[in-house]
Amino acid sequence: MICDRILGTTHHGTYKKVVDVLFEEHELKEHSIRRIARDGVEIEIDINEDMQEGDILVETEHYVYAVKIYVPTPKK
């Protein structure tokens, strides 16, 4: 799937199931990146703005794919 713009946000609610697309904090400023959503769908992102948690990247009939910030666990 291809994302060429942010479609909206999940912060105002959505009637579709939300699938997380994980990003680390520093990746939110990247405008051209590929990610694999939690359900295995590959999303190619090519946008002209910074992303924020909850931004909807792609929408299908039943799902919205949205930005989720991932905080890696530090290695001990």
Secondary structure in CASP SS format (residue, H / E / C, confidence):
PFRMAT SS
TARGET T0000
AUTHOR 0000-0000-0000
METHOD secondary structure of the structure
MODEL  1
M C 1.00
I E 1.00
C E 1.00
D C 1.00
R C 1.00
I C 1.00
L C 1.00
G E 1.00
T E 1.00
T H 1.00
H H 1.00
H H 1.00
G C 1.00
T C 1.00
Y C 1.00
K C 1.00
K E 1.00
V E 1.00
V E 1.00
D E 1.00
V E 1.00
L E 1.00
F E 1.00
E C 1.00
E H 1.00
H H 1.00
E H 1.00
L H 1.00
K H 1.00
E C 1.00
H C 1.00
S E 1.00
I E 1.00
R E 1.00
R E 1.00
I E 1.00
A C 1.00
R C 1.00
D C 1.00
G C 1.00
V C 1.00
E E 1.00
I E 1.00
E E 1.00
I E 1.00
D E 1.00
I C 1.00
N C 1.00
E C 1.00
D C 1.00
M C 1.00
Q C 1.00
E C 1.00
G C 1.00
D E 1.00
I E 1.00
L E 1.00
V E 1.00
E E 1.00
T C 1.00
E C 1.00
H C 1.00
Y E 1.00
V E 1.00
Y E 1.00
A E 1.00
V E 1.00
K E 1.00
I E 1.00
Y C 1.00
V C 1.00
P C 1.00
T C 1.00
P C 1.00
K C 1.00
K C 1.00
END
